[in-house]
Amino acid sequence: MAQGAKGKKRPGRQSIQGQQGRQGQEGPQAPAYQKKPTAAVLLFIIGGIVIFIVAALYLYSASVVSSLNTTAISRYAGNASINATTLSVIRSSISSLELLAFISLVSGLVLAACGILLYLNPARSRMLGIVGVVFSLLSLTTLGGLVVGFILAIIGSILALRYSP
């Protein structure tokens, strides 16, 4: 406290700051830092990206093969002519591969989105872990990103399920 000219005490600059500091200490405390499931987030995102890339390559290769005409296929097979049945079998297997690759493509996107959502809202780790397990298993339609993406995503799902906020 600073003293005035006649010896009276008046509040000075230091006492005002001290009162403000005390008021800040008496108020509600700031929430404690919440640790995020970083390992689960990274494994989700990396696994989803790997699955997405492999599925996109499957779709690309299927579209290239389906665009080939019968003469190119017969030339590659070494036959002078290819019958209609063989050609329909090839085209139907390509269309089923495209469907499976599309399912795996969506699985990769959902897994990467689960990783982002897990980082933003760790309290929903149980639900996102279950979604991760389901879509990791769905990604096995095209070998789950050559099995690497599946393994990364399933480990991320397990870590998300084990996380407690």
Secondary structure, DSSP 8 states (H G I E B T S, - for coil): -EE-TTS-EE--HHHHHHHHHHHHHHS----------HHHHHHHHHHHHHHHHHHHHHHHHHHHHHH--HHHHHHHHT-S---HHHHHHHHHHHHHHHHHHHHHHHHHHHHHHHHHHHHH-GGGHHHHHHHHHHHHHHGGGGHHHHTHHHHHHHHHHHHHHH---
